[in-house]
């Protein structure tokens, strides 16, 4: 990684790594789908260790799950200090990609051939994350209450924030 990729703390900027992961997810998904693919969501991005300027970064990707038109690509990022040969796992992420045809419509993707226990585990893990995400999204919609400003003020009194309503919003507090 080169110095121009560094953030103000002297480490490689997370956005640079996200951009690289997105590109790798695209290539992995498009190769499997045989079509152009777009990023639909990034389910998790775990920054486990910083990447230092001068380190060699490697990204490994695999299609872990396929739906009708979507694919989940798992990405593992490692960095290597080329002077000391120390290798560290820096990031793990899961990208959901959607295959598109020439008219920019979702198109069916081939099934995934699972050839070993690790691939079966990854497929099942991705399927489980998809179900949990669907459940969480549905629950979040159910519990989205109307804003009760008095109740919110009581709850937020113990949080690390200051409420400063603008004049136009003060009528909400009354």
C-alpha positions in Angstrom: 0.0 0.0 0.0 1.3 3.4 -0.9 1.5 6.6 1.2 -1.3 8.4 -0.7 -3.7 5.7 0.6 -3.0 6.6 4.2 -5.5 8.4 6.5 -4.6 11.0 9.0 -3.5 8.4 11.5 -0.9 7.0 9.0 -2.8 3.8 8.4 -4.4 2.7 5.1 -7.8 4.4 4.8 -10.7 2.0 5.3 -12.4 3.4 2.2 -9.5 2.3 0.1 -9.9 -1.2 1.4 -13.7 -1.1 0.9 -13.1 0.0 -2.7 -10.7 -2.9 -3.3 -13.2 -5.4 -1.7 -16.0 -4.1 -3.9 -13.9 -4.6 -7.0 -12.9 -8.1 -5.9 -16.6 -9.0 -5.1 -17.6 -7.8 -8.6 -15.0 -10.0 -10.3 -15.9 -13.0 -8.2 -19.6 -12.6 -8.7 -19.4 -11.8 -12.4 -17.2 -14.8 -13.1 -19.7 -17.1 -11.4 -22.8 -15.4 -12.9 -21.5 -14.9 -16.4 -23.1 -11.5 -16.3 -22.4 -8.0 -15.1 -23.1 -7.7 -11.3 -23.8 -4.8 -9.0 -23.4 -4.4 -5.3 -26.7 -4.7 -3.5 -25.5 -4.6 0.1 -22.5 -5.1 2.3 -23.7 -7.1 5.3 -20.7 -6.7 7.5 -17.2 -5.2 7.3 -15.0 -6.1 10.2 -11.8 -4.1 10.5 -9.7 -6.5 12.6 -6.3 -4.9 12.3 -4.8 -1.8 10.5 -3.0 -2.0 7.2 0.3 -0.1 7.3 1.9 1.8 4.5 4.3 -0.5 2.6 2.5 -3.7 3.4 1.4 -6.1 0.7 -2.4 -6.6 0.7 -4.1 -9.7 -0.6 -7.8 -10.2 -1.0 -9.4 -13.7 -1.3 -13.0 -14.0 -2.4 -15.4 -16.8 -2.9 -19.0 -17.1 -3.8 -20.5 -18.5 -0.6 -24.2 -18.5 -1.5 -26.5 -18.0 -4.5 -30.1 -17.1 -4.6 -32.2 -16.7 -7.8 -30.5 -13.6 -9.0 -28.1 -12.7 -6.1 -24.8 -14.0 -4.8 -23.1 -13.6 -1.5 -19.3 -13.1 -1.9 -17.2 -13.6 1.2 -13.9 -11.6 1.3 -10.9 -12.1 3.5 -8.2 -9.4 3.4 -4.7 -10.1 4.7 -1.7 -7.8 4.8 2.0 -8.8 4.9 4.9 -6.8 6.1 7.4 -7.6 3.3 10.4 -6.9 5.6 9.4 -9.2 8.5 7.1 -11.6 6.6 4.5 -11.1 9.3 1.0 -11.8 7.9 -2.1 -10.6 9.6 -5.9 -11.0 8.9 -7.1 -7.4 8.6 -10.7 -7.6 7.2 -13.6 -9.9 6.6 -16.7 -8.9 4.7 -19.8 -10.2 2.9 -21.0 -8.5 -0.2 -24.4 -9.3 -1.8 -24.2 -8.9 -5.5 -27.1 -9.0 -8.1 -26.5 -10.3 -11.6 -27.9 -8.0 -14.4 -28.5 -8.6 -18.1 -28.0 -6.1 -21.0 -31.3 -4.3 -20.1 -30.1 -3.9 -16.5 -32.7 -6.4 -15.3 -31.9 -9.0 -12.6 -31.0 -12.3 -14.3 -30.8 -15.8 -12.8 -27.4 -17.1 -11.7 -26.1 -20.7 -11.9 -26.4 -22.8 -8.8 -23.4 -23.2 -6.6 -21.5 -26.6 -6.6 -20.4 -27.3 -3.1 -17.4 -29.6 -3.2 -16.2 -29.8 0.5 -17.3 -29.3 4.1 -16.0 -25.7 4.2 -18.1 -24.7 1.2 -21.1 -26.3 2.8 -20.5 -24.4 6.0 -20.0 -21.1 4.2 -23.3 -21.6 2.2 -25.2 -22.4 5.4 -23.7 -19.5 7.3 -24.6 -17.1 4.4 -28.1 -18.6 4.2 -28.5 -18.1 8.0 -27.2 -14.5 7.8 -29.7 -13.8 5.1 -32.6 -15.1 7.2 -31.4 -13.2 10.2 -31.2 -10.0 8.2 -34.7 -10.5 6.8 -36.0 -11.1 10.3 -34.2 -8.1 11.7 -35.5 -5.8 8.9 -39.1 -7.0 9.5 -38.7 -6.5 13.3 -37.2 -3.1 12.9 -40.3 -2.0 10.8 -42.6 -3.4 13.5 -41.1 -1.5 16.3 -40.7 1.9 14.6 -42.9 4.0 16.9 -44.0 7.6 16.5 -41.5 9.9 18.1 -42.5 10.6 21.7 -40.3 13.6 22.5 -40.9 13.4 26.3 -39.9 9.7 26.4 -37.0 10.4 24.1 -35.7 13.2 26.3 -35.9 10.9 29.4 -34.0 8.2 27.6 -31.4 10.5 26.0 -30.7 12.3 29.4 -28.4 9.4 30.2 -26.7 9.4 26.8 -23.7 11.3 25.6 -25.6 14.0 23.6 -27.2 17.4 23.8 -30.6 18.2 22.5 -30.8 21.7 20.8 -34.1 22.0 18.9 -34.2 24.7 16.3 -37.0 27.2 16.5 -39.1 25.4 13.8 -38.9 22.2 15.8 -39.7 23.6 19.3 -43.4 23.2 18.7 -42.8 19.4 18.8 -41.6 19.7 22.3 -44.7 21.4 23.6 
